[in-house]
Amino acid sequence: MEELKEHTPYLVNFKDLVARAQTRYSEIDWRRERVSTTLHKTSIALELRRKELDLHRSEVAQMVGLFRRDIVAMDIVDYYPSFDKVVEIADILGFEIIIQKRDN
């Protein structure tokens, strides 16, 4: 049996990781990356909550006046409806959209 080797834990400051990643992008591309990441996190949160509430995509779509395919596209971050529709969906699922100034 092969002996297990002890590895030094990988400890890193998250802000350092972000700063290092940011150096690979132009300012405009970095903004797009941040938006894309935020949309991805939002999609996951909305999809998980919808499933937790046992709501079908078609039910959510009907509640806010969208097509089921729009909700499917949101789930895979392929499409986002207008901001007012996203806020409506978030409200139906029990979320609140908060916009605040970043610290950086």
N, C-alpha and C positions, 0 to 999 in steps of 0.2 A: 504494500500500500504506500502510495506516495505521501511524503510528509507535507503537511500544510505549512506554507510559508506565511510569516506574519508580514502584513503590508501596512505601511504608514497610512493613516486615514487621509483622505484628500480633503483638506480644509482650505476653503477659499472664501473671500468676502464677495457677496453677491454684487455689490456695487462695482467692484473691480472687474468682475466678469462682464457686466454690462458695459463698462467703459472700454474694455478690450474689444468687445464685439462691435461697439459703436465706431471704433477706429477703422473698421473694414468698409464702412458705408460713407457716402456723401451725406450731407445734412438732409437733403430731400429724401434720399433712399432710406435713411434711418427713420424719418417720420413715417414713411410708408410701412416700414417693418414694424414699428410700434403699433400702428393702426391695425395691421394684419394680425399681430399677436393678440391684441385686445379683442378683435372680432372673433378669433379662434376661441379664446377663453370664454367670451360671452356665449358663443354658440354651444359650447360644452355645457355651461351652466344652465342655459335655457332648455337644452335637450334633456339633461338629467332631471331637471325639475318637472318638465312635462311628463316624463316617464314615471317619476315618483307620484305624481298626481293622477296617473293612469288616464291621461288625456291623449287622444289620437291626434296625429298631425292635422287630419281633416277637421276635427273639432276646433282646434286652435285657429286654423285658417278661416273657418266659418265665423268665429267670434270677432275676428278683426277685418274681415272682408278681403282675404287673400285666397290664392289657390293653394291646394295641398302641396303642389310641386314647389311653391315658394318656401314653405316650411321645410321641405326636404332639402332644398338648396341651402337654406340657412344652416341646417344641421351639418352640412359638409363644407360650410364657409365658401360656397360658390356664388352666393347672392345674398344681398341684404336689402330689404324693402326700405322705404323712407324711415327716417328717424322716428316719426310719430307712430308708425306701426310697430317698430321695435319696442318703444316705450309702452304701447298698448299690450303687446305680448308679455313683456316683463311684468306689467301690472297684473295681468290675468294669472300669471304664474306665481305671484306673490313677491316679486322683486321690486326694488326701487332703484331708479337710475339716478346716480349722484355724479355731478360734474364738479370737480374741484381742481384748484391749481396744484401742479406738481411741485415738489420740493426742489428739484434740480434746476 
